[in-house]
Amino acid sequence: MKISYGSWPSTISASMIADTTISLSGIAVDGSDLYWLENRPREGGRVVLVRDCQGEIADMTPPNYSVRSRAHEYGGGAVMVADGTIYFVNLTDQCIYRQSDAGAPQLLVSAENDRFADMVLDRTGNRLICVRERHLEGDVQNALIAVALDSGAVTVLDGEHDFVSNPRVSPDGRRLAWLSWDLPDMPWDSATLWVADLEAGGVLGPVQRVAGGSGDSVFQPEWHPDGRLVFAWDPKGWWNLHAWDGANTEVLLDRDTEFGLPQWVFGMRTYDILPSGTIVSAYSRGGSWNLLRIAGEVIAEIELPYTDIGGVRALGEDVVFIGASAQVASGIVRCTPDTGETKVIKCSSEHRFEAEDLSIGEPVTFETTDGAQAHGFYYSPCNAAYSAPEGDHPPLIVRGHGGPTGASSASLSLAIQYWTNRGFAVLDVNYRGSTGFGRAYREALYGEWGRADVDDMVAGANHLVAQGKADPKRLAIRGGSAGGYTALATLTFKDTFSAGASLYGIGDLMTLARDTHKFESRYLDQLIGPLSETESRYLDRSPINHVDGLNCPVIFLQGDEDKVVPPNQAEAMVEALDDKGIPVAYVLFEGEGHGFRRAENVCRALEAELEFYGRVFGFQPADALPRLDIRNL
């Protein structure tokens, strides 16, 4: 049936995405038992630890608890399981609890001003080693600490750096490895790997620098069964796997591919080491992830039907990871490396879709400014039951990922299929600054945020218009967090787009520089420049200071408890647009932080955005949508 683009009826509803899709993370292994975390929007965004014990899957987290750390605001590393005991950080009070099997959690460490993450068991010392982030009035202090399991007593092991992460105890219990970095660096700019002996009484012996620092970044150290220390390191501009034997460091693989990730949250991992000593690692190339194994001198690719692979954990001589493909939603996958045989343990979505209803992301590379190229994934409108009248061109949504040191992948996203199944085209852009393309591409945004990324979004839209794949009069740009800033900056400084959506996005760079949290407090030094030296750039690139250049409708979606990008950012932009008489919509979600976790809010955000595009682009969505208040329309 022929119906205008944007008005196609779809079975992929906002409530389906919100109510039946969970987020999977935090894979942990204890003997033959497998654990993972599920973020459940239908339970108000509660995060639950789930166990698979010999095929029997059960929730381990009691109803009144949610497993989530708020360290660095973004969290991660909130659970660890060892010897049948679960250790986890509870969201509401940020305390560490200890739980045996399905018994009631017992308080281990209180946290009046503290947040904890990245726990590891030191069996020899009968203690946990973890990261503590202490919030005092006007000050935040990060340290590597040890927590005695018999008393809960805390000992500071390393409090000399601005940030620490990834504590790892050697198999013989004699040495500790960890990472640190200091402001103004982010961990992907410069992170140092340290090793020290664990001496009598649990104190650290002399500390030895192994790798990283001085403009190099180390990611995810892990001890090999033979005593070597394995880690991803980027001295040549790509995170490649290395091994240190106590005296010398050798590169295990030297490729123009990424075996590491920007460490936005604690507990990120791309590889693990099997008991036999075989290393199984995911790696990224051109925005797509693959898996390989390293057994001595033998390096073998593992052919898998996945384009996104992460969270790799050894389970005996198998590995478990979170995998997704263009047609399969993310899931907990068990894989036998020697054969490539896989089994899905848990899928993030309850729904299965016909292939003809799914739009497959097509990798695109296009010319942009400064003689450079940018990358992305193009999704065409796709619905087996409907097509558009001859000669019609679809509205295009150009998406910018967060970070901005992040990346988009071509794995199945119902948040994209929601649009393509209704007759929208989507371009998901890996603008300059994105990860997965080497340090040079990532650092191409340094000093150029608000310019290079903006140029890439415009170039991507123009590229598709020139190919006849998008309606030049119905171009929308949208993004969340840093992607929201890119969207607002593009709408303010360029005339390419005729509508936009900012999800907890940044409008005032000066306010962000003053109000943001410690982890990102100097992030803008790299992306724009040190504030004391380049204040004019902050002013020049802040959309709030140039609303005279913004002449198209915008919708703002914002959480009222957002500490990363506070609501005052959105509200200042809304007020400025309203004063100017430009159509603007503002939806504030109670109880939400940086990103929406509750099912009703995830649903409302999608439906509000669809209603917004329908009214400003002049088409009638097939969905029955709640009325949206759009001022000045």
C-alpha positions in Angstrom: 0.0 0.0 0.0 1.3 3.5 -0.9 1.3 5.9 2.0 3.4 9.1 2.4 6.6 8.7 4.3 6.3 9.2 8.0 2.7 8.1 8.1 3.3 4.4 7.7 1.6 2.3 10.5 4.1 0.3 12.4 4.0 -2.7 14.8 7.2 -1.3 16.5 5.5 0.9 19.1 7.2 3.1 21.7 5.5 1.1 24.5 7.0 -2.1 23.0 10.5 -0.6 23.1 10.0 0.8 26.6 8.2 -2.1 28.2 9.8 -5.2 26.7 13.4 -4.1 26.0 16.1 -4.4 28.7 19.7 -3.3 28.8 22.3 -6.0 29.4 25.7 -5.3 31.0 28.1 -6.4 33.8 28.8 -10.0 32.9 30.4 -11.9 35.8 31.6 -15.5 36.2 32.0 -17.5 39.3 33.2 -21.1 38.6 30.5 -22.5 36.3 27.9 -19.9 37.2 27.2 -17.0 34.9 25.8 -13.7 36.1 24.8 -10.5 34.3 22.9 -7.2 35.0 19.5 -6.3 33.5 18.3 -2.7 33.5 14.5 -3.0 33.4 12.5 0.0 32.4 9.3 -1.7 33.4 10.6 -1.8 36.9 11.4 1.9 37.0 14.9 1.4 35.6 15.9 -1.0 38.4 19.1 -2.9 37.7 18.9 -6.6 38.7 21.7 -9.2 38.9 20.6 -12.4 37.2 22.3 -15.9 37.5 22.4 -18.8 35.1 23.3 -21.9 37.2 23.4 -25.0 35.0 20.6 -23.6 32.8 18.4 -22.4 35.6 18.0 -18.6 35.3 16.9 -16.6 38.4 17.0 -13.1 39.8 19.5 -12.7 42.6 18.8 -9.1 43.6 15.9 -8.6 46.1 13.1 -6.2 45.1 14.2 -3.3 47.2 17.7 -3.1 45.8 19.1 -1.9 42.5 22.7 -2.7 41.4 24.2 0.5 40.2 27.2 2.7 41.1 27.1 6.5 40.7 30.9 6.8 40.7 32.0 9.2 37.9 28.2 9.8 37.6 28.2 7.2 34.8 28.9 4.2 37.1 29.7 0.7 36.0 31.6 -1.9 37.9 28.9 -2.2 40.4 29.0 -6.0 41.0 31.6 -8.7 41.6 31.0 -12.4 42.4 33.6 -14.8 43.9 33.5 -18.1 45.7 29.7 -18.1 45.8 29.4 -14.6 47.3 28.0 -11.5 45.6 29.3 -8.1 46.3 27.3 -5.2 44.9 26.8 -1.4 45.1 23.2 -0.4 45.8 21.9 2.6 43.9 19.9 4.4 46.6 22.6 4.5 49.3 25.7 3.6 47.3 26.8 1.2 50.0 28.6 -2.1 49.3 26.5 -5.1 50.2 27.5 -8.8 50.5 25.0 -11.5 49.6 25.4 -15.3 49.8 23.3 -17.1 47.2 19.8 -15.8 47.3 20.0 -14.7 50.9 19.4 -11.2 52.2 22.1 -8.6 51.4 24.3 -7.7 54.4 25.9 -4.2 54.6 29.7 -4.4 54.2 30.6 -0.7 53.8 28.5 2.3 54.4 28.7 5.3 52.1 27.4 8.6 53.6 29.7 10.6 51.3 31.2 7.8 49.3 30.5 5.9 46.0 32.3 2.6 45.1 33.0 0.7 41.9 35.3 -1.8 40.2 35.6 -4.4 42.9 38.1 -7.4 43.0 38.7 -10.0 45.6 42.1 -10.2 47.3 41.8 -13.7 48.8 45.2 -13.6 50.5 44.3 -10.5 52.3 40.6 -11.5 52.9 39.5 -8.2 51.5 37.9 -6.4 48.5 40.0 -3.9 46.6 38.0 -1.3 44.8 37.6 2.4 43.8 36.2 4.8 46.2 34.9 8.3 45.2 34.4 10.5 48.2 32.2 13.6 47.9 33.1 16.3 50.4 31.8 19.9 50.3 33.4 21.5 47.3 35.7 18.5 46.7 35.7 15.0 45.2 38.5 12.6 46.1 39.1 9.3 44.3 41.2 6.5 45.7 42.0 2.8 45.4 41.1 1.2 48.7 40.9 -2.2 50.4 37.9 -3.2 52.5 38.4 -5.9 55.1 35.8 -8.6 54.7 35.7 -9.4 58.5 35.3 -5.9 59.8 34.6 -3.5 56.8 37.7 -1.5 57.8 39.0 0.6 54.9 42.7 1.1 53.9 43.7 3.5 51.2 46.2 2.0 48.8 46.5 4.8 46.2 45.1 8.2 46.8 47.7 10.2 44.8 45.9 10.4 41.5 42.8 12.2 40.3 41.3 8.9 39.1 42.0 5.2 39.5 40.4 2.1 38.0 40.9 -1.6 37.1 42.5 -3.1 40.2 43.6 -6.6 39.4 45.3 -9.1 41.8 47.7 -11.6 40.2 46.8 -15.3 40.3 49.4 -16.0 43.0 48.0 -13.1 45.1 51.4 -11.4 45.3 50.9 -8.4 43.1 48.4 -5.7 42.3 47.9 -3.9 38.9 45.7 -0.9 38.4 45.3 2.2 36.2 45.4 5.9 37.0 45.0 9.2 35.2 45.1 12.8 36.1 43.3 16.0 35.0 43.1 17.4 32.4 43.4 14.0 30.7 40.5 11.6 30.1 41.4 7.9 30.4 41.6 7.6 26.6 44.0 10.5 26.4 46.6 9.3 28.9 46.2 6.4 31.4 49.1 4.7 33.2 49.4 1.1 34.2 51.0 0.4 37.6 52.1 -2.7 39.4 53.2 -3.2 43.1 53.8 -6.1 45.3 51.2 -6.9 48.0 53.4 -7.0 51.1 52.7 -8.3 54.6 49.7 -6.6 56.1 48.3 -5.8 52.7 50.3 -2.7 52.1 51.8 -1.9 48.7 55.5 -2.3 48.0 57.4 0.0 45.6 55.1 1.0 42.7 56.4 0.3 39.2 55.1 2.0 36.0 54.5 -0.6 33.3 53.1 1.4 30.4 51.0 4.4 29.4 51.0 7.9 30.5 52.6 10.9 28.7 50.0 10.8 25.9 49.5 7.0 25.8 46.4 5.2 27.1 46.2 1.7 28.7 42.9 -0.1 28.8 41.8 -3.2 30.8 44.8 -4.9 32.4 44.4 -8.7 33.1 46.8 -11.2 34.6 47.7 -14.2 32.4 47.9 -17.7 34.1 51.6 -17.7 33.3 52.2 -14.5 35.4 52.4 -12.0 32.6 50.2 -8.9 32.6 48.1 -8.4 29.4 46.6 -5.0 28.5 45.5 -2.9 25.5 47.9 0.0 24.8 48.0 2.6 22.0 51.6 3.9 21.6 51.1 3.7 17.8 47.7 5.3 17.8 45.6 2.1 18.0 44.7 0.1 21.2 46.6 -3.2 20.5 47.1 -6.0 23.0 50.5 -6.2 24.8 52.0 -8.4 27.5 54.5 -7.5 30.2 56.6 -10.3 31.8 57.9 -8.3 34.7 60.8 -6.9 32.7 59.9 -6.4 29.1 56.7 -5.6 27.1 55.9 -7.1 23.8 53.0 -6.4 21.4 50.8 -9.4 20.8 49.1 -7.9 17.8 50.1 -4.9 15.8 47.1 -3.9 13.7 45.2 -0.8 12.7 42.3 -2.0 14.8 41.0 -1.1 18.2 41.2 -3.7 21.0 40.2 -1.1 23.6 37.4 1.4 24.3 37.1 4.9 25.8 36.6 4.1 29.5 33.3 6.0 30.1 32.2 3.5 32.8 34.0 1.2 35.1 34.2 -2.5 34.2 34.4 -2.1 30.4 36.1 -5.1 28.8 36.9 -6.4 25.3 38.8 -9.6 26.1 39.5 -12.3 28.6 42.0 -15.1 29.1 41.0 -18.7 29.3 42.4 -21.1 31.9 44.5 -22.7 29.1 46.1 -19.3 28.5 44.3 -18.6 25.2 43.3 -15.0 24.8 39.9 -14.3 23.2 39.4 -10.7 22.3 36.9 -8.5 20.5 38.2 -5.8 18.2 36.7 -3.0 16.2 37.4 -2.1 12.5 35.4 0.4 10.5 32.6 0.5 13.1 32.1 -3.2 13.2 33.2 -5.6 15.9 34.8 -9.1 15.5 36.3 -11.8 17.7 39.6 -13.6 17.5 41.7 -15.9 19.7 45.4 -15.9 20.4 47.0 -19.1 21.5 50.8 -18.6 21.5 51.8 -17.8 17.9 48.5 -18.9 16.5 46.0 -16.1 15.8 42.6 -17.2 14.4 39.5 -15.2 13.6 36.3 -16.6 15.0 33.5 -16.3 12.4 30.4 -15.1 14.1 27.1 -13.5 13.0 27.6 -10.5 15.2 28.6 -6.9 14.4 28.8 -5.7 18.0 30.7 -7.7 20.7 31.6 -6.5 24.2 31.9 -7.5 27.8 34.0 -10.6 27.0 34.3 -13.1 29.9 35.9 -16.5 30.1 33.6 -19.3 31.3 35.8 -22.4 31.4 37.3 -22.7 27.9 34.3 -20.9 26.4 33.6 -17.2 26.4 30.5 -15.2 27.1 29.8 -11.8 25.7 27.1 -9.3 24.8 26.5 -9.7 21.1 24.2 -8.0 18.6 23.8 -7.9 14.8 21.9 -5.9 12.3 18.9 -8.2 12.6 19.3 -9.6 16.2 18.9 -7.5 19.3 21.7 -7.7 21.9 22.0 -10.8 24.0 24.1 -12.7 26.4 25.9 -15.2 24.1 28.1 -18.2 25.0 30.7 -19.1 22.4 33.1 -22.0 22.0 36.2 -20.3 20.5 37.6 -23.4 18.8 34.5 -24.0 16.7 32.6 -20.7 16.7 29.5 -22.4 18.1 27.2 -20.0 19.9 24.2 -20.2 22.2 22.1 -17.2 23.2 21.5 -17.3 27.0 19.3 -14.2 27.3 18.0 -11.6 24.7 17.4 -8.0 25.4 14.1 -8.0 23.5 11.1 -10.3 23.7 10.1 -9.6 20.2 11.2 -11.1 16.9 10.8 -9.2 13.6 10.5 -10.2 10.0 13.6 -9.5 8.0 11.7 -7.5 5.4 10.5 -5.0 8.2 14.1 -4.3 9.4 16.3 -1.6 7.9 19.9 -2.7 7.7 22.6 -0.1 8.4 24.6 0.5 5.3 28.2 1.8 6.0 28.8 5.1 4.3 31.9 7.3 4.1 31.6 10.8 2.8 33.7 13.9 2.1 33.6 16.6 4.7 35.5 19.8 5.5 39.3 20.2 5.7 39.7 17.5 3.0 38.7 14.9 5.6 36.2 12.0 5.5 33.6 11.0 8.0 31.7 7.8 8.5 28.2 6.6 9.4 25.4 4.1 8.8 22.5 4.8 6.5 19.1 3.2 7.2 16.5 3.5 4.5 12.7 3.5 5.2 11.6 -0.1 5.5 8.2 -1.6 6.0 7.0 -4.7 4.2 3.4 -3.5 4.1 3.9 0.0 2.8 5.7 2.1 0.3 5.6 5.8 -0.7 4.1 7.4 -3.7 6.4 7.6 -6.8 8.8 10.6 -6.6 8.4 11.1 -2.9 11.5 11.4 -0.8 11.6 10.5 2.9 12.2 12.8 5.9 15.7 12.2 7.2 16.8 12.0 10.9 20.6 12.6 11.3 21.7 11.2 14.6 24.7 12.2 16.6 26.0 9.8 19.4 27.0 11.0 22.8 30.4 11.3 24.3 31.4 12.9 22.0 34.1 10.3 22.4 31.7 7.5 21.6 30.6 5.5 18.5 27.6 4.3 16.6 27.3 0.7 15.4 25.1 -1.1 12.9 23.7 -3.5 15.4 19.9 -3.7 15.7 18.4 -0.7 17.4 14.7 -0.6 17.9 15.1 3.1 18.6 16.2 3.4 14.9 13.8 0.9 13.5 11.0 2.9 15.2 11.6 5.6 12.7 12.5 3.6 9.6 9.4 1.4 10.0 7.3 4.5 9.8 8.9 5.8 6.7 11.9 7.9 7.9 15.4 7.5 6.7 18.1 7.7 9.4 21.8 8.5 9.2 23.8 7.5 12.3 27.0 9.5 12.1 30.4 8.6 13.4 31.7 12.1 13.1 35.3 13.1 13.7 36.0 12.4 17.3 34.4 9.0 17.3 36.2 6.0 18.6 36.9 2.8 16.7 38.9 4.6 13.9 42.2 5.1 15.8 43.6 7.9 17.9 44.1 10.3 15.0 40.5 10.3 14.0 39.4 10.5 17.7 41.7 13.5 18.2 40.5 15.2 15.0 37.8 16.8 17.2 40.3 18.2 19.7 39.9 22.0 19.7 37.2 21.6 17.0 34.1 20.5 19.0 31.2 22.4 17.7 32.8 22.8 14.3 34.2 19.5 12.9 31.3 17.4 14.2 28.8 20.0 13.0 30.4 20.0 9.5 30.2 16.2 9.5 26.5 16.2 10.3 25.8 18.7 7.5 28.0 16.8 5.1 26.3 13.5 5.8 22.8 15.0 5.2 23.9 16.7 2.0 25.5 13.5 0.8 22.2 11.6 1.1 20.2 14.5 -0.4 22.5 14.5 -3.4 21.8 10.8 -3.8 18.1 11.3 -3.8 17.7 9.5 -0.5 16.3 12.3 1.6 13.8 15.2 1.3 15.9 18.4 1.5 12.9 20.2 3.1 12.4 17.6 5.8 15.8 17.2 7.4 16.0 16.7 11.2 19.0 16.4 13.5 18.8 14.9 16.9 21.2 13.8 19.7 21.5 13.1 23.4 24.0 14.7 25.8 27.1 15.6 23.7 25.1 14.6 20.7 22.5 17.0 21.8 25.1 19.8 21.8 26.1 18.8 18.2 22.5 19.0 17.2 21.9 22.4 18.8 25.2 23.8 17.4 24.3 22.5 13.9 20.8 24.1 14.1 22.3 27.4 15.3 25.3 27.8 13.0 24.1 26.0 9.9 20.9 26.3 7.8 20.8 22.7 6.5 18.2 21.3 8.9 14.6 22.3 9.4 13.9 20.7 12.8 15.8 19.3 15.7 15.6 17.2 18.9 17.9 17.7 21.9 17.8 15.0 24.6 19.5 16.3 27.7 21.8 18.2 25.4 24.2 21.1 26.0 23.3 24.7 25.1 25.8 26.7 27.2 29.4 25.5 27.2 30.3 28.0 29.9 27.7 26.6 32.2 28.8 23.1 31.4 32.5 24.0 32.2 31.4 25.4 35.5 28.7 23.0 36.6 29.8 19.5 35.4 31.2 16.7 37.6 34.8 15.9 38.4 35.2 13.1 35.8 34.5 15.5 32.9 35.6 18.7 34.6 38.6 19.2 32.2 37.2 17.2 29.2 36.5 20.5 27.4 40.2 21.4 27.7 40.8 19.0 24.9 37.6 19.4 22.9 37.7 23.2 22.9 40.6 24.5 24.9 41.5 25.5 28.5 38.8 27.9 29.6 41.2 30.5 31.0 42.9 30.7 27.6 40.1 30.2 25.2 37.0 31.6 26.8 36.0 33.3 23.5 35.7 29.9 21.9 33.2 28.8 24.6 31.1 31.8 24.1 31.3 31.7 20.3 30.3 28.0 20.1 27.5 28.1 22.7 24.1 27.9 20.9 22.6 29.9 23.8 24.6 32.9 22.8 23.5 32.8 19.1 19.8 31.9 19.1 19.4 34.7 16.5 20.8 32.1 14.1 18.4 29.4 15.1 15.3 29.6 13.0 13.7 26.2 13.0 11.6 24.2 15.6 13.3 22.3 18.3 12.1 19.8 21.0 13.9 19.4 24.3 13.6 16.2 26.4 15.2 16.5 29.8 15.5 14.7 33.2 15.0 16.9 36.2 17.7 15.1 38.2 20.4 15.3 35.6 23.8 16.1 37.2 25.8 15.8 34.0 23.8 18.3 32.0 21.5 20.1 34.4 18.0 21.1 33.3 19.0 24.8 33.4 20.8 24.1 30.1 17.6 23.1 28.3 15.4 25.7 30.0 17.7 28.5 29.0 17.4 27.4 25.3 13.7 26.9 25.5 13.2 30.4 27.0 15.4 32.0 24.3 13.5 30.2 21.5 10.1 31.1 23.0 11.1 34.7 23.3 12.0 34.7 19.7 8.7 33.1 18.7 10.2 29.9 17.3 8.2 26.7 17.7 9.6 24.9 20.7 8.5 22.0 22.9 9.9 21.1 26.3 9.2 17.8 28.2 10.7 17.5 31.7 10.8 14.0 33.1 10.6 13.7 36.9 13.0 11.4 38.6 15.2 11.0 35.6 19.0 11.7 35.4 21.3 11.7 32.4 19.3 9.4 30.1 15.8 8.0 30.6 15.4 4.7 32.4 11.7 4.4 33.3 9.5 2.7 30.8 6.8 5.4 30.8 9.4 8.1 30.1 11.2 6.1 27.4 7.8 5.7 25.7 6.8 9.3 26.2 10.1 10.6 24.8 9.7 8.6 21.5 6.1 9.5 21.1 6.7 13.2 21.8 9.5 13.3 19.2 7.3 11.6 16.6 4.4 14.0 17.3 6.8 16.9 17.0 8.1 15.9 13.6 4.6 15.2 12.3 3.4 18.6 13.2 6.4 20.6 12.1 6.9 18.6 8.9 3.2 18.5 8.1 2.3 14.8 8.1 -0.1 12.8 10.2 1.6 9.9 12.1 -0.5 6.7 12.1 0.0 6.3 15.9 -2.5 7.6 18.4 -0.1 10.0 20.2 -0.6 12.1 23.4 -1.0 15.8 22.6 2.3 17.7 22.7 2.5 21.3 23.7 4.5 23.1 21.0 4.8 26.8 21.8 4.5 29.3 18.9 3.3 26.8 16.4 
